[in-house]
């Protein structure tokens, strides 16, 4: 299990997440990320609320799974219409390049994660060093969320861009469905030479709801490694 105290990689993730939580201040609206690394941050925020170190925090979840856990942990959550901006979001990533561009969506929440990231004043990404890459697409396929309506057209379009798309399935073999009721095509592009260009082509296509390329949104990167945890800031931040 990812939260086992015997798992050294999980311990590194927890250390990175807890460093990220140090930037949370009382009174903030905080975006709560999805996945095995980001959940450590949600749990730490809950603990700080319980002991009074943090007060008047409101959370906004990037997925239904995070929403459910945050509510169980007693974190006050705001309406999903998101009437206010988000002060800070803590989330994970599947792959990070030297420019802090990301591939996200391994957990299936890429659409909501990107909405939250774009609404945030500060986007803190926490990863272990196995997620660092010289070129996106080297370590992880690119998730692309598509409408079930006419989805084969999107599959052919992705193939025309050089991808090898595969329909995401659940462990029992059934088709994976996102929180928004869509499909995910996991697309192997190989190393992506120009992520911004590919993001533009994907974003312009009707039927593609969202893609997992996150360009220029990360303000902070916290990396856990065997020799410690590093906090890096984007040069434009």
N, C-alpha and C positions, 0 to 999 in steps of 0.2 A: 504493500500500500504506500501511496506517495507521502503520507504523513507519519510513517513509522520512524521512531527515534533511532532505529538501527540503520536507516537509509542515509548515507552521507550526502547524497545528492539532494535529498529532501531537506536536510539540515541547511545546506547552502541556500536553497530557495527560500527557506524561512528567514534566514539572516538577511537576505536581500530585501524581502518583503517588509521586514520590520524596520530596516533602514529607511525604506520609502515612506513608511508611516510617520517617521519623525517630521516630515514636511507638512503633515496634516495639523491644522490649528482649529481651536474651538470656533464654532460658528460657521464653518465651511460646509458647502455642498460638495460631496466627494463621489466621484465615479468609481464604482466597484467592479473590477475586472472579472473575467471568466477564466477558469483553468486551475491547474494544480499549484501554480506559483502564486497567482493573484489571490487565491482563497486564503493564503496565510495573512495577507494584508487585511482582508475583511475580518478575520478572526482577531487580529491584533487591535484593530479599531474598536471592535466590540469589547475587548478586555479593558481598553483605556476608558471607554465610556462607563463601564461598570465600576471602575475604581475612582472615577471622577477626574482623571487626568485630562480627558477631553469632555467638552460639553457642547450641547446644541449643534451636534453634527446631523446632517441629513444625507442619506445615501441615495444614489441612483444606479441601478444595476444594468449591466451590459447583457444579461441573459436571464431567463426565467429561473435557471438553476441557481444563479447568484442571488436573485431576488428572494427565492425561498430560503436559502441559507442565511442571508442577512436578516430576514424577518425572524427566523428561529433564534438568531443570536441577539435579537433585541435592538437592532439598529433602526432608527426611524427612517422610513423611505418616503421619497416624494413621488407625486403623481407622475405616471409614465408619459404624460404630455410634455414634461420638462419645461415648465413655465419660466425657469430661471437658468442663467448660465451656471456651469459647473466650475468650481474653483480649481479643482485638482482631480485627476483620475490616475489610479494605479492599476496597471494591467500588465499582462505578459505578452510574449510574442513567440512565434515558431522559428523565426530566423531574423537576424539583424545584420545589416551591412555597415561598413565604416562611416557612412553618411547618416546613420540612424534610421534609414529606411527599413521597413519591416515587411515580412510576410506574416499575416495573422489568419485565423480561421480554422486552425486544427481542431478547436473545440466546437466549431459550428456557429459561433456568435459574431462572425465578421461584420454583418450588416449593422447590428446594434452597437457593436464595439466602435465602429467608425463614426456613427452618429454621435456617440458620447465623446469620442476623441475630438471631433471637430467643434463640439460645444464647450470644450474645456480650456481654461486659461493655461493650464499646465498638464502635460501628459507625461507621466513617469512610467517607463517600461522597465520591468524587472525580469531578468533572465539568468540562467547559469551559462557558463562560458561555452558549453556545447552548442549554443544557439548562434554564436558569432560566426559570420561568414564573410569572405571577401566579395562574394557576388550572390545576390539573391537567386534562389532557385537551385543552388548547389546542394543544399541540405534538405529542402522541403518542397513538396509540390505546392502549387498555388491554388487555394480554394476559390471557386467562383460560384456565387449563389445566383441561381436562375429561377425564373418563373416556370412552374410546371406547364403552363400554356405555351405550346410551341417550343418546348425545350430542345428538341432535336435540331432545330435551326441554330440554336446557340452552340450546341455541340459541334455542328459543322463549321460554324464561324470560328470557334476556338481552334479546331483542327487547321483551319486555313491560316491561322496565326502561328502555327508550328507546335501546338500543344498536343499532348496525348491525354485526353480527358477520360476520367473514370467516374461513374456515378457512385457517390458515397453511400455505403450501406451500414446498417446497424450490425452488431455482432451476430444477431439471429438471422441475418440475410435480408431483412426487410429494408426498404428504401429509407434513408435518413431524411427527416423533415425538420427544417429549422423552426425556431420560435415563431417566425413570420409565415410559416406554411410553404416554404420554398424548398427546392432541391439544391444540393451542392454537387458540382462537378469538380473533382480534384484533378488539376491540370499539370502534367509534367511538361514544363517548357525547357527543362535543363537550365543552365546558367542564363540569367536574364541580363543582357548587355545594357539595356536602357529601360529600367523599370518605369520611369515617368512616361516614356512614349507608349509602353504597353498599357499602363494604367489609363492613358487617354483613349486608346482604342477600345478598351473594355468598357470604360465609363460611357462612351458614346453609343453603345449598342443597346437598342430596345430589347428587353427580355433578360438582360443581365442586371439583376437587382443590385449586386455589389460584388466586388472582388477583394482579395486579401492583400493587395499591395497598399501599404500605408506610406505615403511619401510626404516628408517634411512636416509631420505632426508631432514627432517626439521631441520634447524639450529636455528630458533627463533620461539617462540610461544607467541602471544599477545592475552591475554584473557580479555574480557570485562565482568564485573560483576556489580551488583548493588553498591558494595562498591568501585568500581574503576577499572582501567585498569592495568593489570600486564604484564610485559615483562619478559619472561623466555628464557634462552639459553640452548640448548642441551649440555649435559656434554661433548660430543665429539667435540663440535665446538670450 
